[in-house]
Amino acid sequence: MDHEQETFFGLHFEPRHDGEGAHVLPVHNLVQALEGLQRTIYLVAMMNEGREIKTRARVTRDIEERFQLHCATSEAGSFYQPTFIAERDRSLFSPEDAAEVAKITRDLLASISNADEHNFNRTVVDSAFRTPILASLGKMFFGQGNQYRLSIEDKARNVIVDSTSAIDSLERLQQARLSPGTHSIVTGYFNKVDFKERKLSLLLPSTGRLISCLYEEDIEPVLLENARDLIQVVGTIELDENGIPQRITDVQEVHPVNIDDIYLIELLPNYLKPNELNNLRVTVELSEDKQTYFAKLDELGIDHAAYTRSDLVDALEAELDFLWRNIAQEDDGNLAPKARLLKAELKKLFKEISE
């Protein structure tokens, strides 16, 4: 049917490994991809109809009914899953609405493929939708791990975006958190607090500007423990014409800033253990404007950045897991000279628990 062609999305999974299991797709990968694409379509449909979203970006029942992602019979190949948008009850189906939502979705996927932040913002014109859409796309592409490459294709099998290009673009877009109307993080010195009005003031290190926000009662213990210290406030950041935070609303969390070094042994995946005790530590510091964490360990070529310490720890844990599975376990013949040196260092430091 014509409307199925206009609203078509092909999910093409390609294994990034050979041997046993190379032509088998884990259910987790398919589910993550379908759920991520479905939620993206729901959010695009809500935005296209001028709906508003709240903190949790809940999708309304009628949108769920009218813009469902349907799976056709999967096709032979690495693994190819055809899908299309259609209403649960076809009696009231509007192919024009579905086609428009599909077009917008393809446009935003193309902007991700091309790392075009300007086009992404132009496509997702309502800034309140940008963070939840990035989260749903992240679920779709990051959920593939290192074993599969996922491409989203049109009906003619032209690739709109693939996970390799998408992951880099999504990381950059997700790091651009200080944008109007999005749930963001800002770091500053805890200046003062009015417990009666539940209002705190934050001094921005880069500008010396004081900004204030209201907070919920359960945040007070953190404020009392970190008087005059650097803290991170998670909420909705409003910017002035120069892109500088001027107000925080809808405060979600408050975290103390912690730049203590991280012991490498604390980051090991549960299947690894050190060959012997060592005091190797990942150094942690803040950017000049105090808004970004940086972590570095030269011995293993680790260099990461994140907006929160917890995000930084998660990234470091994922990096160690990646290095062991893709460098330490790889044949020397498949590695460049520098990678072989890294493999030797990893083998010197760690071994699998089963060994």
PyMOL commands that set and color helices and strands:
alter all, ss='L'
color gray80, all
select helices_A, chain A and resi 2-6+27-48+61-66+90-92+95-113+117-123+127-142+163-175+217-225+264-267+298-300+309-328+332-334+337-349
alter helices_A, ss='H'
color red, helices_A
select strands_A, chain A and resi 8-15+68-71+80-86+148-153+159-162+183-194+199-203+210-214+230-239+245-256+262-263+272-274+281-286+293-297+302-306+350-352
alter strands_A, ss='S'
color yellow, strands_A
deselect
rebuild
show_as cartoon
